[in-house]
Amino acid sequence: ELQQKVEETELLKMELQMLETERVRLSLVEEKFMDVLQLLQQLRDLNISKRALGKILLSTLESCRDPRNGKAHLFEVLDTLHHELTACELLQSHPLGQAQDCRALANPLLISC
């Protein structure tokens, strides 16, 4: 009976470790998602055309064409989209002023797990 309790404890520890790993992964995805949303908001404020935004999205999807593990692929797509958005010439030529920064931070989209 004691051996069974030890085995159950070990299983619970492994489960807890897996849950903690998943929590960290979700936290990273949430952070990247928030960054992407903020960049999209900035581009909207700069009146980016739908065509230009569509090209960025299609470029992202094209570069992430080879789906592997669903979770890893999701983060890869978000990371690539973030990279594509930060490389956008419109954002490069029109850095945000402090007023827009404050407005963006005053109304954040919060996702909690």
Contacts in CASP RR format, 6 or more apart in sequence:
PFRMAT RR
TARGET T0000
AUTHOR 0000-0000-0000
METHOD contacts of the structure
MODEL  1
ELQQKVEETELLKMELQMLETERVRLSLVEEKFMDVLQLLQQLRDLNISK
RALGKILLSTLESCRDPRNGKAHLFEVLDTLHHELTACELLQSHPLGQAQ
DCRALANPLLISC
23 113 0 8 1.000
25 71 0 8 1.000
25 75 0 8 1.000
26 113 0 8 1.000
27 113 0 8 1.000
28 75 0 8 1.000
29 74 0 8 1.000
29 75 0 8 1.000
29 78 0 8 1.000
30 111 0 8 1.000
30 113 0 8 1.000
32 75 0 8 1.000
32 78 0 8 1.000
32 79 0 8 1.000
32 82 0 8 1.000
33 78 0 8 1.000
33 111 0 8 1.000
34 108 0 8 1.000
34 109 0 8 1.000
34 111 0 8 1.000
35 82 0 8 1.000
36 78 0 8 1.000
36 81 0 8 1.000
36 82 0 8 1.000
36 85 0 8 1.000
37 109 0 8 1.000
38 104 0 8 1.000
39 82 0 8 1.000
39 85 0 8 1.000
39 86 0 8 1.000
39 88 0 8 1.000
39 91 0 8 1.000
40 53 0 8 1.000
40 85 0 8 1.000
41 104 0 8 1.000
42 91 0 8 1.000
42 96 0 8 1.000
42 100 0 8 1.000
42 104 0 8 1.000
43 53 0 8 1.000
43 85 0 8 1.000
43 88 0 8 1.000
43 90 0 8 1.000
43 91 0 8 1.000
45 96 0 8 1.000
45 100 0 8 1.000
46 90 0 8 1.000
46 91 0 8 1.000
46 94 0 8 1.000
48 88 0 8 1.000
48 90 0 8 1.000
52 88 0 8 1.000
52 90 0 8 1.000
56 81 0 8 1.000
56 84 0 8 1.000
56 85 0 8 1.000
56 88 0 8 1.000
57 81 0 8 1.000
59 84 0 8 1.000
60 77 0 8 1.000
60 80 0 8 1.000
60 81 0 8 1.000
60 84 0 8 1.000
61 77 0 8 1.000
63 80 0 8 1.000
64 73 0 8 1.000
64 76 0 8 1.000
64 77 0 8 1.000
64 80 0 8 1.000
67 73 0 8 1.000
85 91 0 8 1.000
96 104 0 8 1.000
END
